[in-house]
């Protein structure tokens, strides 16, 4: 049995067909297809015909083993809210949510689609995660796929896809010591939208979609160095963030920042590049800190154990974040946890490094895991 997961939330369509063997998973087939800019903006399809043609081309060229897919969506307009209800029975929970949904999710009822899951339950109350989105947003994805005879068996939020992947890799468990309260932060850096999840032993907390992404990162560096976008992308591919760790500058100086601490010997151009990459990296760090600070304010008794970084793989970016934030950081490499050996036998991937491809498949793999009940 194989399951096909798809991430269609940015101007990059990622598809992964996965199969399970005992407790491990293998990627049987995969595709990452770049779309022109503005075809999908912040998770919303703006040109369904282009998306349909792209999906048709993917199935024609890569020959996936089915036409039923589980689709992941990232969109800052999706409303995700944690609530607490003084009921515990399934029917009572359902009816309570139906009664309150207009107050909980400020989207017109006739244009609202929503789902929920119970994250915690005891004798007195239930803690519930609700996600709501405009129905036409979901319909546009389903129709784009239906036009090329692809069936969207489910549409889910990519914050849950990310949780599935990292939970499968790390296996979060409740601590044996009931007094110990641990939390984790998951960050998936996407092309157009990034995801930041806070996680406790009870599951997902305060998931966020952020536009501090690869596009924003490259745009920041491009403007700073006065380079075109494609040239900056090429620089990012080869840039090692360990070069930015030792660079320090005085933010109070209005003119061009200058190093004030010990730095590695480098020419002026390399120094300017390192400074620009460091500043752009700090934008992502500031966004991560917002989520962590909000979580700690709500749950002050929890201790943040680690930050997981996944998605677009900046070289040594996890090490950079660990130095800047003083938290333990683990940069997830999909190739280390999901077998890509079957891909190496295909002509279009033969003799090619698959590390970057694997990381770009993170959310599509997470949707595939849903098909296995994970």
Secondary structure, 3 states (H helix, E strand, C coil): CEEEEEECCCCEEEEEEEEEECCEEEEEEEEEEECCCCCEECCEECCHHHHHHHHHHHHHHHCCCCCEEEEEECCCCCEEEEEEECCCCHHHHHHHHHHHHHHHCCCCHHHEEEEEEEEEECCCCEEEEEEEEEHHHHHHHHHHHHCCCCEEEEEEEHHHHHHHHHHHHHCCCCCCCCCCCEEEEEEEECCCCEEEEEEECCEEEEEEEECCCHHHHHHHHHHHHCCCHHHHHHHHHHCECHHHHCCCECCCCCCCCCECCCCCCCCHHHHHHHHHHHHHHHHHHHHHHHHHHHHHHHCCCCEEEEEEEEECCCECHHHHHHHHHCCCEEECCHHHCCECHHHHCCCCCCCCCCHHHHHHCHHHHHHHHHCCCC
